[in-house]
Amino acid sequence: MGIVSIVEVNFVGDTTIYSLNAANIREELHESVVHNKPPAGGWAAHGANDAMNIRIAIPYLVEFLHEETGIRVLQLYKGIDLICIWLALIIFFAYLSEQFTSWESALACLYFAAILPLTFALHAYHPYDRASLVAWLLAIWCARARHFWKFSAVALVAVLIKYDAIVLPGLYFLGNATPQTWRKYLSQSFAIGIILLTIFLGLFWLLTGSYVREDYMDQILRNFKMMIGTAIFYPPTLAFGLPVVLAILGYKSSDQFMRASIWFAGMIAVILIVAVNFEEVRCEQMLIPLLAPAALCGLRRILGEPGASQRQPRPANTLQI
């Protein structure tokens, strides 16, 4: 896991987002976020027209560490990415290991590591995406384990890192509600959902002028035009094509949470097509842990069930953090 993290950050990253060519714009955008002051030319001119400065947790943490230690801002961002990629791979493996064999979990992690280079492309300053992935992984794990308070705590941190986490209560409800328990999970999901929405709206109110209205129809047309124009070389197709096919194949043999995760991933994909440059795989990293369990069920349909000696003896809904 550590070697993968180092390779991604120090070799892939150094030729893309950490390159000297991107250093000035990264420093400028950092200063703009921590001081809530749009950069010269405005947020949109820097590709930051998506409420960049309400994603406060990582830039504020980096600024604090910079003031306390004197380490350069860009080095701190690089270090955080390194740690978060390492943590994400470990958490992803541990999460899958509760339901699948070690080799199946390792295979999923290997696939995730293989597509990680795509998350370094087509942007210069989005330092919260690795930390956001760690938060999403923990939230998904807590939701599956039905640990409401742990889920709530992680979701609160996640929305401060990147506000797309505001949809997480939907997964908690869809993945766990049954005809007998839907009222309980609806009330829990509604409660944490209101808190996350309040944080989101509060950041907008405190950081005035942070939102730039987009032409969503133009964004949709742009994304579909690029999908059609690049076909199989479209980055999201390369990243998610195989997991989607395997998840569909494994849908029937999946449990409720896995099936809900597939539908939830589809909902997120639709939102992202409307709101972001969909070719930026960094935006869609959370789809991998959502699709992976069902995809591994699909792989079992192809390769067959593992032998008794390979199966994990641990119960499905455990969580230790």
Secondary structure as GFF3:
##gff-version 3
##sequence-region A 1 321
A	DSSP	alpha_helix	2	7	.	.	.	ID=ss1
A	DSSP	pi_helix	8	12	.	.	.	ID=ss2
A	DSSP	three_ten_helix	13	15	.	.	.	ID=ss3
A	DSSP	three_ten_helix	20	22	.	.	.	ID=ss4
A	DSSP	alpha_helix	23	34	.	.	.	ID=ss5
A	DSSP	three_ten_helix	44	46	.	.	.	ID=ss6
A	DSSP	three_ten_helix	52	54	.	.	.	ID=ss7
A	DSSP	alpha_helix	57	69	.	.	.	ID=ss8
A	DSSP	alpha_helix	73	97	.	.	.	ID=ss9
A	DSSP	alpha_helix	102	115	.	.	.	ID=ss10
A	DSSP	three_ten_helix	116	120	.	.	.	ID=ss11
A	DSSP	alpha_helix	129	145	.	.	.	ID=ss12
A	DSSP	alpha_helix	148	161	.	.	.	ID=ss13
A	DSSP	three_ten_helix	163	167	.	.	.	ID=ss14
A	DSSP	alpha_helix	168	176	.	.	.	ID=ss15
A	DSSP	alpha_helix	182	206	.	.	.	ID=ss16
A	DSSP	alpha_helix	216	230	.	.	.	ID=ss17
A	DSSP	three_ten_helix	231	233	.	.	.	ID=ss18
A	DSSP	alpha_helix	235	249	.	.	.	ID=ss19
A	DSSP	alpha_helix	256	275	.	.	.	ID=ss20
A	DSSP	three_ten_helix	281	284	.	.	.	ID=ss21
A	DSSP	alpha_helix	287	303	.	.	.	ID=ss22
###
